[in-house]
Amino acid sequence: MKLDDIRRKVDKIDRELLVLLHERMGLALRARRFKEEVVDAEREAAVLERAGRLNLNLVEQSFGQQLLRTIIEESKRLQGEARELAAFQGEHGAYGELAARRLAPEAAHAPCLEYVDVFDGVEQGYFDMGVVPVEHSLEGSVTQVNDLLIKTNASVVGELNVPVSHCLMAVEASDYRELRVVYSHPEALAQCAGFIERLKLEPRPFYDTAGAAKMLARENPRGAAAIASPLAAELYDLAILKEGIDDGPPSSTRFLLLAKEPRPSEAGGKSKCSIIFATAHEAGSLFEVLRLFAESKINLTRIASTPRRDDPGNYTFFLDFEGSPDDEKVAGVMDETRRRTVEMKFLGSYPVDTGEGAET
């Protein structure tokens, strides 16, 4: 091994240490929601005592404990700031984190394993906000998120369309011919199926695009690559072999911002509303609801449906439309919709995503 090889390994370890430190600070912020006070002397003593028991030949016990003391002090400083937490599904570097960085730029961004963890965390107050994908421009609605929207008590307070541009990445820049398998979320693999087939790679599903990148960086399986976002490549120090490998036309994912309580409408800005409703199983019942919006010249921006779990054969409908509930016309149509449906739920009102200030 040459000096340059050693230095590359050192650089990689340094980067991994910083990424792990970032994850630790995020967990410290989450832990604050369960603590009455920032300082927990008993917990600090236990952490330092465990560090003292480690037998690391090249790390002096005093150095290791001092390093942890510094980390603990920084954790307490962050906990004392009472910083807001915005949750997203996936690992750091996921498209959900890209959306969270735009929708809640001042918050700390907390990864969750499942969508339900985001919803539950917002409802129970563990997170101040949650960011979830509701639809893909090519793949359609995100069924699991729609099902959770039906049951949630959280409010929709924002939206954002995030361009999706998948990248092929590996631990080191290499020839395509050296690759044998590629890991990613099933939807990303499907969106890049033609590219994968042309390279004769074996697609291997993973729970998350950024999770696949993280695994690749840590385990470095032979002949393997991952498909994920440019942010994931940056965070996990992976080489991007090719960008924009999606088969179809440029696509995007629409994300919703959730909060425990609704937010007031912004004065002078364009607003959008989201509702969920179910109609009687009768001919023309859905048409009668949609006609209310047409006659009032309220523009619909999304219509989707999902089968009702409690009433097979019937459907729950999702409707997004332009306007604010503060507008008399919009309020009147919603009142009439409530009278003409068997149930209706108002998810929230929020500013329209105009695409201004979007990252390129």
C-alpha positions as CSV (number, residue, x, y, z in Angstrom):
1,M,0.0,0.0,0.0
2,K,1.4,3.4,-1.0
3,L,1.1,6.7,0.8
4,D,-1.6,8.0,-1.5
5,D,-3.7,4.8,-0.8
6,I,-3.3,5.3,2.9
7,R,-4.3,8.9,2.7
8,R,-7.4,8.0,0.7
9,K,-8.4,5.6,3.4
10,V,-7.8,8.2,6.1
11,D,-9.9,10.7,4.2
12,K,-12.7,8.2,3.9
13,I,-12.6,7.4,7.6
14,D,-12.6,11.1,8.5
15,R,-15.7,11.7,6.3
16,E,-17.4,8.7,7.9
17,L,-16.7,10.0,11.4
18,L,-18.3,13.4,10.5
19,V,-21.3,11.7,9.0
20,L,-21.7,9.5,12.1
21,L,-21.3,12.6,14.3
22,H,-24.0,14.3,12.4
23,E,-26.3,11.3,12.9
24,R,-25.5,11.3,16.7
25,M,-26.3,15.0,17.0
26,G,-29.6,14.4,15.3
27,L,-30.4,11.6,17.8
28,A,-29.5,13.9,20.7
29,L,-32.0,16.4,19.5
30,R,-34.7,13.7,19.3
31,A,-33.8,12.5,22.8
32,R,-34.4,16.0,24.1
33,R,-38.2,15.5,23.5
34,F,-38.2,12.8,26.1
35,K,-36.1,14.6,28.8
36,E,-37.2,17.0,31.4
37,E,-33.8,18.7,31.6
38,V,-30.9,19.0,29.1
39,V,-28.3,17.9,31.7
40,D,-28.4,14.2,32.7
41,A,-25.3,13.6,34.8
42,E,-26.1,9.9,35.4
43,R,-26.3,9.3,31.7
44,E,-23.1,11.2,31.0
45,A,-21.2,9.3,33.6
46,A,-22.4,6.0,32.1
47,V,-21.3,7.0,28.6
48,L,-17.8,8.0,29.8
49,E,-17.5,4.9,32.0
50,R,-18.2,2.6,29.0
51,A,-15.6,4.4,27.0
52,G,-13.1,3.8,29.7
53,R,-13.6,0.0,29.5
54,L,-12.8,-0.1,25.8
55,N,-9.3,-1.6,25.2
56,L,-8.1,0.3,22.1
57,N,-4.4,0.0,21.7
58,L,-3.9,3.2,19.7
59,V,-6.5,5.4,21.5
60,E,-5.5,6.4,25.0
61,Q,-8.3,6.1,27.5
62,S,-8.0,9.7,28.5
63,F,-8.1,10.9,24.9
64,G,-11.2,8.8,24.2
65,Q,-13.0,10.1,27.2
66,Q,-12.1,13.7,26.5
67,L,-13.3,13.3,22.9
68,L,-16.7,12.0,24.2
69,R,-16.9,14.9,26.7
70,T,-16.5,17.4,23.9
71,I,-19.2,15.6,21.9
72,I,-21.6,15.5,24.9
73,E,-21.1,19.2,25.5
74,E,-21.9,20.0,21.9
75,S,-25.0,17.7,22.1
76,K,-26.2,19.7,25.2
77,R,-25.6,23.0,23.4
78,L,-27.8,21.8,20.5
79,Q,-30.4,20.5,22.9
80,G,-30.5,23.9,24.7
81,E,-31.3,25.7,21.4
82,A,-34.8,24.0,21.2
83,R,-34.3,23.6,17.5
84,E,-37.3,22.4,15.4
85,L,-37.2,18.8,14.1
86,A,-38.5,17.9,10.6
87,A,-38.8,14.2,9.9
88,F,-38.6,12.4,6.6
89,Q,-38.6,8.7,5.5
90,G,-35.3,7.2,4.5
91,E,-31.6,7.7,5.3
92,H,-29.7,11.0,5.1
93,G,-29.4,11.8,1.4
94,A,-32.8,10.6,0.5
95,Y,-35.1,12.7,-1.8
96,G,-37.2,13.3,1.3
97,E,-34.3,15.1,2.9
98,L,-33.9,17.2,-0.2
99,A,-37.5,18.3,0.3
100,A,-37.1,18.8,4.0
101,R,-34.1,21.1,3.4
102,R,-36.3,23.3,1.2
103,L,-39.5,23.1,3.2
104,A,-37.9,23.5,6.6
105,P,-34.4,25.0,6.0
106,E,-33.8,26.1,9.7
107,A,-34.9,22.8,11.2
108,A,-32.8,19.7,12.0
109,H,-33.8,16.9,9.6
110,A,-34.5,13.5,11.2
111,P,-34.6,10.3,9.2
112,C,-37.3,7.7,9.9
113,L,-37.5,4.1,8.8
114,E,-41.2,4.1,7.8
115,Y,-43.7,6.7,6.6
116,V,-45.9,5.8,9.7
117,D,-43.0,6.9,11.9
118,V,-43.2,10.4,10.4
119,F,-46.9,10.7,10.9
120,D,-46.9,9.3,14.4
121,G,-44.0,11.5,15.4
122,V,-45.7,14.7,14.2
123,E,-49.0,13.7,15.9
124,Q,-47.4,12.9,19.2
125,G,-45.2,16.0,19.2
126,Y,-41.8,14.2,18.8
127,F,-41.3,16.1,15.5
128,D,-42.4,19.6,14.7
129,M,-42.9,18.8,11.1
130,G,-42.9,15.8,8.7
131,V,-42.2,15.6,5.0
132,V,-43.8,12.8,3.0
133,P,-44.1,12.1,-0.8
134,V,-47.7,12.1,-2.0
135,E,-47.3,11.5,-5.7
136,H,-44.8,10.9,-8.5
137,S,-45.3,12.6,-11.8
138,L,-44.8,9.3,-13.7
139,E,-45.5,6.6,-11.1
140,G,-48.7,8.2,-9.6
141,S,-49.9,8.3,-6.0
142,V,-47.9,6.9,-3.1
143,T,-50.5,4.5,-1.8
144,Q,-49.0,4.1,1.7
145,V,-48.9,7.8,2.3
146,N,-52.5,8.3,1.0
147,D,-53.7,5.6,3.4
148,L,-52.0,7.4,6.3
149,L,-53.4,10.8,5.3
150,I,-56.9,9.3,5.7
151,K,-56.2,8.4,9.3
152,T,-53.9,11.2,10.5
153,N,-54.8,14.1,12.7
154,A,-51.9,16.2,11.4
155,S,-52.4,19.1,9.0
156,V,-50.9,19.7,5.6
157,V,-49.2,23.1,5.8
158,G,-46.9,23.1,2.7
159,E,-46.0,21.4,-0.6
160,L,-42.9,21.1,-2.8
161,N,-42.2,19.5,-6.1
162,V,-38.7,18.0,-6.2
163,P,-37.1,17.0,-9.5
164,V,-35.9,13.4,-9.6
165,S,-32.6,12.7,-11.2
166,H,-31.2,9.3,-10.4
167,C,-27.4,8.7,-10.5
168,L,-25.4,5.5,-10.8
169,M,-22.7,5.6,-8.1
170,A,-19.9,3.3,-6.8
171,V,-17.2,3.4,-4.2
172,E,-14.6,4.4,-6.8
173,A,-14.8,5.7,-10.3
174,S,-14.7,2.5,-12.4
175,D,-15.6,1.0,-15.7
176,Y,-19.2,-0.1,-16.1
177,R,-17.9,-3.5,-17.2
178,E,-16.6,-4.2,-13.7
179,L,-20.1,-3.8,-12.2
180,R,-22.4,-6.8,-11.7
181,V,-25.2,-5.7,-9.4
182,V,-27.0,-2.5,-8.5
183,Y,-28.9,-1.7,-5.3
184,S,-31.7,0.8,-4.9
185,H,-35.4,1.3,-3.9
186,P,-37.7,-0.8,-6.1
187,E,-39.3,2.4,-7.6
188,A,-35.9,3.8,-8.6
189,L,-34.9,0.4,-10.1
190,A,-38.1,0.4,-12.1
191,Q,-37.5,4.0,-13.3
192,C,-34.0,3.1,-14.5
193,A,-34.9,-0.4,-15.8
194,G,-33.8,0.3,-19.4
195,F,-30.4,1.6,-18.3
196,I,-29.9,-1.3,-16.0
197,E,-30.8,-3.8,-18.7
198,R,-28.4,-2.2,-21.2
199,L,-25.5,-2.6,-18.7
200,K,-26.6,-6.1,-18.0
201,L,-26.7,-5.4,-14.2
202,E,-28.6,-7.5,-11.7
203,P,-31.1,-5.2,-9.9
204,R,-31.3,-5.8,-6.1
205,P,-34.1,-4.0,-4.2
206,F,-33.2,-2.1,-1.1
207,Y,-35.4,-0.3,1.4
208,D,-34.3,3.2,0.4
209,T,-32.2,4.9,-2.3
210,A,-29.9,6.7,0.2
211,G,-29.9,3.5,2.3
212,A,-28.4,1.6,-0.7
213,A,-25.7,4.3,-1.1
214,K,-24.9,4.2,2.7
215,M,-24.6,0.4,2.6
216,L,-22.4,0.6,-0.5
217,A,-20.0,3.0,1.2
218,R,-19.7,1.0,4.4
219,E,-19.6,-2.6,3.1
220,N,-18.2,-2.1,-0.4
221,P,-19.6,-5.3,-1.9
222,R,-17.6,-6.4,-4.9
223,G,-18.8,-5.4,-8.4
224,A,-21.7,-3.4,-6.9
225,A,-23.2,0.1,-7.5
226,A,-26.2,2.0,-6.2
227,I,-28.8,4.3,-7.7
228,A,-29.6,7.4,-5.6
229,S,-29.5,11.2,-5.5
230,P,-26.4,13.4,-5.9
231,L,-26.8,14.3,-2.3
232,A,-26.4,10.7,-1.2
233,A,-23.2,10.4,-3.3
234,E,-21.9,13.6,-1.6
235,L,-22.7,12.4,1.9
236,Y,-21.3,8.9,1.5
237,D,-18.3,9.9,-0.6
238,L,-19.3,7.8,-3.6
239,A,-18.2,8.4,-7.2
240,I,-21.0,9.3,-9.6
241,L,-20.5,7.2,-12.7
242,K,-23.4,8.6,-14.6
243,E,-26.2,11.2,-13.9
244,G,-29.7,11.3,-15.2
245,I,-30.1,7.6,-15.9
246,D,-33.9,7.6,-15.7
247,D,-35.6,5.9,-18.7
248,G,-38.5,8.3,-19.2
249,P,-38.9,12.1,-19.5
250,P,-37.8,14.3,-16.6
251,S,-39.9,13.6,-13.5
252,S,-40.6,15.0,-10.1
253,T,-42.0,14.0,-6.7
254,R,-44.5,16.1,-4.9
255,F,-43.9,16.3,-1.1
256,L,-46.3,17.5,1.6
257,L,-45.2,19.3,4.8
258,L,-47.1,18.1,7.9
259,A,-47.5,19.8,11.2
260,K,-49.6,19.1,14.3
261,E,-51.6,22.2,14.0
262,P,-52.8,24.2,10.8
263,R,-51.0,27.4,9.9
264,P,-52.7,30.7,8.9
265,S,-52.8,31.6,5.3
266,E,-50.1,33.9,4.0
267,A,-51.5,37.3,3.0
268,G,-51.4,38.0,-0.7
269,G,-50.0,34.6,-1.7
270,K,-51.7,31.9,-3.7
271,S,-53.1,29.1,-1.6
272,K,-54.2,25.5,-2.2
273,C,-56.5,23.2,-0.2
274,S,-56.5,19.4,0.3
275,I,-59.6,17.5,1.3
276,I,-60.6,13.8,1.5
277,F,-64.1,12.6,1.0
278,A,-66.3,9.5,0.4
279,T,-69.6,9.6,-1.5
280,A,-72.7,7.3,-1.3
281,H,-72.5,4.3,-3.6
282,E,-75.0,5.8,-6.0
283,A,-74.8,6.8,-9.7
284,G,-73.7,10.4,-10.2
285,S,-72.7,11.0,-6.6
286,L,-69.0,11.8,-7.4
287,F,-70.1,13.9,-10.4
288,E,-72.4,16.0,-8.2
289,V,-69.4,16.9,-5.9
290,L,-67.1,17.7,-8.8
291,R,-69.8,19.9,-10.4
292,L,-69.8,22.1,-7.3
293,F,-66.2,23.1,-8.1
294,A,-66.7,23.4,-11.8
295,E,-69.7,25.7,-11.4
296,S,-67.8,27.9,-8.9
297,K,-64.8,28.0,-11.3
298,I,-62.4,26.5,-8.7
299,N,-59.5,24.9,-10.4
300,L,-58.7,21.3,-9.3
301,T,-55.0,20.4,-9.2
302,R,-55.3,16.7,-8.2
303,I,-57.9,14.0,-8.1
304,A,-57.0,10.5,-6.7
305,S,-58.8,7.6,-5.2
306,T,-58.0,4.6,-3.0
307,P,-60.3,1.7,-2.1
308,R,-62.0,2.0,1.3
309,R,-60.6,-0.6,3.8
310,D,-63.8,-0.6,5.8
311,D,-66.2,-0.7,2.8
312,P,-65.0,-2.9,-0.1
313,G,-66.2,-1.7,-3.4
314,N,-66.3,2.0,-2.4
315,Y,-63.6,4.5,-2.6
316,T,-62.1,7.5,-0.7
317,F,-61.2,10.4,-2.9
318,F,-58.4,12.9,-2.6
319,L,-59.0,16.4,-4.0
320,D,-56.6,19.3,-4.2
321,F,-57.8,22.7,-5.5
322,E,-56.7,26.3,-5.7
323,G,-58.0,28.8,-3.1
324,S,-58.1,29.4,0.6
325,P,-60.8,28.5,3.1
326,D,-60.8,32.2,4.1
327,D,-62.3,32.9,0.6
328,E,-66.1,32.9,0.9
329,K,-66.6,31.0,-2.4
330,V,-64.2,28.3,-1.4
331,A,-65.7,28.0,2.1
332,G,-69.2,27.7,0.6
333,V,-68.2,24.9,-1.8
334,M,-66.5,23.0,1.0
335,D,-69.7,23.3,3.2
336,E,-71.8,22.0,0.3
337,T,-69.3,19.2,-0.3
338,R,-69.6,18.2,3.3
339,R,-73.4,18.0,3.0
340,R,-73.3,15.9,-0.2
341,T,-70.8,13.3,1.0
342,V,-71.0,10.6,3.6
343,E,-67.8,12.0,5.2
344,M,-65.3,14.7,4.4
345,K,-62.0,15.7,6.0
346,F,-60.1,18.9,5.5
347,L,-56.4,18.2,5.4
348,G,-55.2,21.7,5.3
349,S,-54.5,24.9,3.4
350,Y,-51.0,25.9,2.3
351,P,-49.0,28.1,-0.1
352,V,-48.8,26.9,-3.7
353,D,-45.4,25.7,-4.7
354,T,-44.5,28.1,-7.6
355,G,-41.1,26.5,-8.3
356,E,-39.3,29.7,-7.4
357,G,-35.9,29.3,-5.9
358,A,-35.8,25.6,-6.9
359,E,-32.4,24.0,-6.8
360,T,-30.8,23.0,-10.1
